[in-house]
Amino acid sequence: MSEAAERSARRTAVTLAAAQAIIGSATPICISLGALAGHYLLDADKSLATAPVTGFNVGTALGALPAAVIIRWLGHRHGFMAGTLVTAFGGFIATLALFQMNFWLFAAGLMAVGIGNAFVQQFRFAAADNAPSEFKARAISFVLAGGIITAILGPQIVIFTRELLAPVMFAGSFAAIVGLAAIGAVILSFLKMKGAAKGHGGPQDTGRPLLQIVSQPRFAVALLCGVGSYALMTFVMTGAPLAMVGCGFSPDEATLGISWHVMAMFGPSFFTGRLIHRFGAPTIVAAGFVLLVGCALVALSGIELWQFWTALILLGLGWNFGFIGATALVSETYEPAEKGKVQGFHDFVLFSSVAFASLMSGQVYNAHGWEMLNWVVFPVTIVCLGALAWHLASRRRLAAAAAENEA
């Protein structure tokens, strides 16, 4: 890897990490307050309280393919800046809905923020695409390391602004999303990447058919592990603030729990890429699922504050290893010309699953309680680890057969 190429990749990753840190702070605001605000806005059926969080995740899923197309059309810098406009619009709508005490308008606002989040989710792929092959995993993890600032900034915004526009609870926090989007747009204006906007030219080569790419065993297993790690994280995390408040802890204590969780999600990113380079992505993915099992075991051991917080920290660590490892595997399955459609398809499936997980979190919590949320971790982990083991065994058999043929 040439020094110039690495320097360019690092510069891109730093800019995207900074934008991730600021714009990404909208996510812990929506996650930590979405269900609580939904509970606040509802009069009767509290089982729908997590619907706004589901709306956020649905927005991310529905925005995945359009975001990929817009970024390909406008180029990374202008495409990402367009995403900040959507995020700001969603924050404004959510704030307006709280003043009007309109639950479904609030859910729609969070959905718009989720669509903006679909653009943020493309940051990691953009960093990988701009990096030499041996630097891809580190570029992905470096961008996600910006989430450490998110882990601090997002929850602190919640704590200091949720009563800022009293007597309308939580409105100040969602109004802050507009400001975060504006700052993010300024940071993204400095982004310089190879591969400018494609413009309105003629037809271009987009590589192999999408079906051929996604039917590769490596892609299928990587997608399954990415979905499994992200969906489990969302499933448990969405219900955690409700469970903590339900057990007598304050909203601030629940928010701090989410802060520790988000810090654990992104903190290891400084070295996850190096671990993947040294031990291989499948090993790191497997370690992530082991940590998710640890989260469930701690959560099932009791309902003291330290048990909630420890479980959330393990949940974040498991997501980091599982998701970054799975993303690194996905980035190895397509050629540069194929990236737009593959990344869009990947994130559409991923965040559709995450949206379903967040919706079911509220339903399962209301019907069966906090314990059942954590029991679900075990079967999903078994399926993902089984698929990963099968894929590794298949690769070894193919490698052994190829060695025999050469001999």
Secondary structure, DSSP 8 states (H G I E B T S, - for coil): --HHHHHHHHHHHHHHHHHHHHHTTHHHHHHHHHHHHHHHH-SS-GGGTTHHHHHHHHHHHHHHHHHHHHHHHH-HHHHHHHHHHHHHHHHHHHHHHHHHT-HHHHHHHHHHHHHHHHHHHHHHHHHHHTS-GGGHHHHHHHHHHTHHHHHHHHHHHHHHHTTTTTTSTTHHHHHHHHHHHHHHHHHHTT---SS---TT-S-----S-HHHHHTSHHHHHHHHHHHHHHHHHHHHHHHHHHHHHHTT--HHHHHHHHHHHHHHHHTTHHHHHHHHHHH-HHHHHHHHHHHHHHHHHHHHT--SHHHHHHHHHHHHHHHHHHHHHHHHHHTTSS-GGGHHHHHHHHHHHHHHHHHHHHHHHHHHHHHH-HHHHHHTHHHHHHHHHHHHHHHHHHHHHHHHHHHHHH-
